[in-house]
Amino acid sequence: MPAGLTLNHFVILSLALFLLGSICVLTRRNAIGILLGIELILNAANINYVAFAFFNPAAHYDGQVFAIFVIMLAAAEAVIGLAIVLAIYNHLRTIDVAANETLKG
């Protein structure tokens, strides 16, 4: 690791990714944009897991194990989310989130 990098640098990077992901989720009307925002939020959590594990000598591989679980969760979320988006697109011919109101009972 380059000299001078501390835990604060990684936490600030993670915070920036989390904020960008949150803004993406809250402002996008496109379902794929919302899924990308969720991926950014999950990657911010991964950075925190690995950074805290690296700077805590007693943690050993705990952060990496949690990061692997989050990556598996993100892959499952992407598959299920894209399947739902494709089903909505086949039905409505749009992936606009506001158009989903027509699917209500």
Summary of the structure (lengths in Angstrom):
residues: 105
radius of gyration: 17.5
end to end distance: 55.0
largest distance: 58.7
contacts: 281
relative contact order: 0.13
helix: 80%
strand: 2%
